[in-house]
Amino acid sequence: MNLHDWIDELSDVLELEDVEVDEGLLADLTKTAATNVEKLAAPVTAYLLGLAVGDRHADPAEVERLAARAQALAEGWDRPAGARDPDDVDDDVPDDATVDHSGEVYDDDRAGELVDD
């Protein structure tokens, strides 16, 4: 079985009709995502592209445009796999295990404010 056969069989199982898949476009896009972002980015990228295509009922030209945008993002990705987001902060979370919270009540009418009785 080759990729084209897989696409046909999977389309049948997923009850998709008249599916046209640009195998080369997907192969290039997922390879770039896996290489420049991380391995798991490849299937996630293909999945999100599929969602965008379906959401827009995209024609082939629109599919290529969306894929090109995803490709450009992956090609320009400047964070190596496993790198921390520079906006993440390791703030210490205070341990309030010894604080008595028994008098605190959550009041739905006050938009989530914590109120003391």
ChimeraX commands (.cxc) that place a marker at each C-alpha (Angstrom):
marker #1 position 0.00,0.00,0.00 radius 0.5
marker #1 position 1.30,3.45,-0.84 radius 0.5
marker #1 position 0.37,6.88,0.48 radius 0.5
marker #1 position -2.25,7.45,-2.21 radius 0.5
marker #1 position -3.97,4.17,-1.28 radius 0.5
marker #1 position -3.84,5.16,2.40 radius 0.5
marker #1 position -5.46,8.51,1.62 radius 0.5
marker #1 position -8.24,6.79,-0.33 radius 0.5
marker #1 position -8.88,4.21,2.40 radius 0.5
marker #1 position -8.73,6.75,5.23 radius 0.5
marker #1 position -11.07,9.08,3.35 radius 0.5
marker #1 position -13.57,6.23,3.05 radius 0.5
marker #1 position -13.31,5.40,6.76 radius 0.5
marker #1 position -13.76,9.07,7.70 radius 0.5
marker #1 position -16.68,9.37,5.28 radius 0.5
marker #1 position -15.01,12.07,3.21 radius 0.5
marker #1 position -16.01,12.36,-0.43 radius 0.5
marker #1 position -14.04,13.75,-3.36 radius 0.5
marker #1 position -10.89,14.35,-1.32 radius 0.5
marker #1 position -7.92,15.85,-3.12 radius 0.5
marker #1 position -4.69,15.80,-1.13 radius 0.5
marker #1 position -1.54,17.53,-2.30 radius 0.5
marker #1 position 0.88,14.96,-0.91 radius 0.5
marker #1 position 3.96,16.99,-1.83 radius 0.5
marker #1 position 2.64,20.13,-0.18 radius 0.5
marker #1 position 1.87,18.24,3.05 radius 0.5
marker #1 position 5.20,16.41,2.98 radius 0.5
marker #1 position 7.15,19.66,2.62 radius 0.5
marker #1 position 5.12,21.44,5.27 radius 0.5
marker #1 position 5.31,18.67,7.86 radius 0.5
marker #1 position 9.03,18.12,7.24 radius 0.5
marker #1 position 9.74,21.81,7.83 radius 0.5
marker #1 position 7.59,21.85,10.97 radius 0.5
marker #1 position 9.29,18.73,12.34 radius 0.5
marker #1 position 12.76,20.05,11.58 radius 0.5
marker #1 position 12.38,23.68,12.65 radius 0.5
marker #1 position 9.93,23.35,15.53 radius 0.5
marker #1 position 9.87,19.77,16.84 radius 0.5
marker #1 position 8.73,16.35,15.63 radius 0.5
marker #1 position 5.24,16.58,17.08 radius 0.5
marker #1 position 4.70,19.86,15.23 radius 0.5
marker #1 position 4.41,17.90,11.97 radius 0.5
marker #1 position 1.08,16.13,12.64 radius 0.5
marker #1 position -0.25,19.09,14.62 radius 0.5
marker #1 position 0.52,21.41,11.71 radius 0.5
marker #1 position -1.20,19.10,9.22 radius 0.5
marker #1 position -4.20,18.78,11.52 radius 0.5
marker #1 position -4.55,22.54,12.03 radius 0.5
marker #1 position -4.15,23.15,8.31 radius 0.5
marker #1 position -6.95,20.65,7.73 radius 0.5
marker #1 position -9.16,22.43,10.24 radius 0.5
marker #1 position -8.49,25.78,8.56 radius 0.5
marker #1 position -9.20,24.34,5.12 radius 0.5
marker #1 position -12.45,22.75,6.28 radius 0.5
marker #1 position -13.55,25.83,8.18 radius 0.5
marker #1 position -13.13,27.98,5.07 radius 0.5
marker #1 position -14.32,25.36,2.57 radius 0.5
marker #1 position -11.06,26.27,0.88 radius 0.5
marker #1 position -10.45,25.71,-2.79 radius 0.5
marker #1 position -7.01,24.43,-3.91 radius 0.5
marker #1 position -5.60,27.96,-4.25 radius 0.5
marker #1 position -6.69,28.80,-0.70 radius 0.5
marker #1 position -5.16,25.54,0.57 radius 0.5
marker #1 position -1.85,26.55,-0.99 radius 0.5
marker #1 position -2.08,30.04,0.52 radius 0.5
marker #1 position -2.81,28.67,4.00 radius 0.5
marker #1 position -0.04,26.08,3.69 radius 0.5
marker #1 position 2.40,28.79,2.58 radius 0.5
marker #1 position 1.58,30.83,5.68 radius 0.5
marker #1 position 2.17,27.80,7.91 radius 0.5
marker #1 position 5.37,26.99,5.99 radius 0.5
marker #1 position 6.67,30.55,6.48 radius 0.5
marker #1 position 5.95,30.37,10.20 radius 0.5
marker #1 position 7.80,27.05,10.52 radius 0.5
marker #1 position 10.73,28.27,8.41 radius 0.5
marker #1 position 11.09,31.38,10.55 radius 0.5
marker #1 position 10.70,29.57,13.86 radius 0.5
marker #1 position 13.53,30.79,16.06 radius 0.5
marker #1 position 13.09,28.68,19.19 radius 0.5
marker #1 position 14.86,25.34,19.22 radius 0.5
marker #1 position 12.85,22.31,20.26 radius 0.5
marker #1 position 12.52,22.16,24.02 radius 0.5
marker #1 position 13.46,25.81,24.52 radius 0.5
marker #1 position 11.50,27.66,27.15 radius 0.5
marker #1 position 9.22,30.49,26.18 radius 0.5
marker #1 position 10.98,33.71,27.27 radius 0.5
marker #1 position 7.66,35.01,28.59 radius 0.5
marker #1 position 7.35,32.09,31.02 radius 0.5
marker #1 position 8.26,33.14,34.53 radius 0.5
marker #1 position 9.21,30.86,37.38 radius 0.5
marker #1 position 7.36,32.71,40.12 radius 0.5
marker #1 position 7.35,31.02,43.46 radius 0.5
marker #1 position 3.86,30.09,44.51 radius 0.5
marker #1 position 3.45,30.87,48.19 radius 0.5
marker #1 position 2.60,27.96,50.42 radius 0.5
marker #1 position -0.54,28.99,52.27 radius 0.5
marker #1 position -1.15,25.60,53.87 radius 0.5
marker #1 position -1.00,27.23,57.29 radius 0.5
marker #1 position -3.47,30.01,56.39 radius 0.5
marker #1 position -6.99,29.66,57.72 radius 0.5
marker #1 position -9.38,30.05,54.76 radius 0.5
marker #1 position -12.47,28.90,56.62 radius 0.5
marker #1 position -14.03,32.37,56.71 radius 0.5
marker #1 position -13.63,32.97,52.99 radius 0.5
marker #1 position -16.68,32.61,50.78 radius 0.5
marker #1 position -16.97,32.65,47.01 radius 0.5
marker #1 position -19.84,34.93,46.03 radius 0.5
marker #1 position -21.23,34.27,42.53 radius 0.5
marker #1 position -23.00,37.62,42.53 radius 0.5
marker #1 position -19.75,39.52,42.91 radius 0.5
marker #1 position -18.07,38.29,39.72 radius 0.5
marker #1 position -15.71,35.88,41.38 radius 0.5
marker #1 position -14.46,38.20,44.10 radius 0.5
marker #1 position -13.30,36.55,47.28 radius 0.5
marker #1 position -15.27,38.00,50.17 radius 0.5
marker #1 position -14.91,37.58,53.91 radius 0.5
marker #1 position -18.04,36.94,55.94 radius 0.5
marker link #1:1,2 radius 0.2
marker link #1:2,3 radius 0.2
marker link #1:3,4 radius 0.2
marker link #1:4,5 radius 0.2
marker link #1:5,6 radius 0.2
marker link #1:6,7 radius 0.2
marker link #1:7,8 radius 0.2
marker link #1:8,9 radius 0.2
marker link #1:9,10 radius 0.2
marker link #1:10,11 radius 0.2
marker link #1:11,12 radius 0.2
marker link #1:12,13 radius 0.2
marker link #1:13,14 radius 0.2
marker link #1:14,15 radius 0.2
marker link #1:15,16 radius 0.2
marker link #1:16,17 radius 0.2
marker link #1:17,18 radius 0.2
marker link #1:18,19 radius 0.2
marker link #1:19,20 radius 0.2
marker link #1:20,21 radius 0.2
marker link #1:21,22 radius 0.2
marker link #1:22,23 radius 0.2
marker link #1:23,24 radius 0.2
marker link #1:24,25 radius 0.2
marker link #1:25,26 radius 0.2
marker link #1:26,27 radius 0.2
marker link #1:27,28 radius 0.2
marker link #1:28,29 radius 0.2
marker link #1:29,30 radius 0.2
marker link #1:30,31 radius 0.2
marker link #1:31,32 radius 0.2
marker link #1:32,33 radius 0.2
marker link #1:33,34 radius 0.2
marker link #1:34,35 radius 0.2
marker link #1:35,36 radius 0.2
marker link #1:36,37 radius 0.2
marker link #1:37,38 radius 0.2
marker link #1:38,39 radius 0.2
marker link #1:39,40 radius 0.2
marker link #1:40,41 radius 0.2
marker link #1:41,42 radius 0.2
marker link #1:42,43 radius 0.2
marker link #1:43,44 radius 0.2
marker link #1:44,45 radius 0.2
marker link #1:45,46 radius 0.2
marker link #1:46,47 radius 0.2
marker link #1:47,48 radius 0.2
marker link #1:48,49 radius 0.2
marker link #1:49,50 radius 0.2
marker link #1:50,51 radius 0.2
marker link #1:51,52 radius 0.2
marker link #1:52,53 radius 0.2
marker link #1:53,54 radius 0.2
marker link #1:54,55 radius 0.2
marker link #1:55,56 radius 0.2
marker link #1:56,57 radius 0.2
marker link #1:57,58 radius 0.2
marker link #1:58,59 radius 0.2
marker link #1:59,60 radius 0.2
marker link #1:60,61 radius 0.2
marker link #1:61,62 radius 0.2
marker link #1:62,63 radius 0.2
marker link #1:63,64 radius 0.2
marker link #1:64,65 radius 0.2
marker link #1:65,66 radius 0.2
marker link #1:66,67 radius 0.2
marker link #1:67,68 radius 0.2
marker link #1:68,69 radius 0.2
marker link #1:69,70 radius 0.2
marker link #1:70,71 radius 0.2
marker link #1:71,72 radius 0.2
marker link #1:72,73 radius 0.2
marker link #1:73,74 radius 0.2
marker link #1:74,75 radius 0.2
marker link #1:75,76 radius 0.2
marker link #1:76,77 radius 0.2
marker link #1:77,78 radius 0.2
marker link #1:78,79 radius 0.2
marker link #1:79,80 radius 0.2
marker link #1:80,81 radius 0.2
marker link #1:81,82 radius 0.2
marker link #1:82,83 radius 0.2
marker link #1:83,84 radius 0.2
marker link #1:84,85 radius 0.2
marker link #1:85,86 radius 0.2
marker link #1:86,87 radius 0.2
marker link #1:87,88 radius 0.2
marker link #1:88,89 radius 0.2
marker link #1:89,90 radius 0.2
marker link #1:90,91 radius 0.2
marker link #1:91,92 radius 0.2
marker link #1:92,93 radius 0.2
marker link #1:93,94 radius 0.2
marker link #1:94,95 radius 0.2
marker link #1:95,96 radius 0.2
marker link #1:96,97 radius 0.2
marker link #1:97,98 radius 0.2
marker link #1:98,99 radius 0.2
marker link #1:99,100 radius 0.2
marker link #1:100,101 radius 0.2
marker link #1:101,102 radius 0.2
marker link #1:102,103 radius 0.2
marker link #1:103,104 radius 0.2
marker link #1:104,105 radius 0.2
marker link #1:105,106 radius 0.2
marker link #1:106,107 radius 0.2
marker link #1:107,108 radius 0.2
marker link #1:108,109 radius 0.2
marker link #1:109,110 radius 0.2
marker link #1:110,111 radius 0.2
marker link #1:111,112 radius 0.2
marker link #1:112,113 radius 0.2
marker link #1:113,114 radius 0.2
marker link #1:114,115 radius 0.2
marker link #1:115,116 radius 0.2
marker link #1:116,117 radius 0.2
view
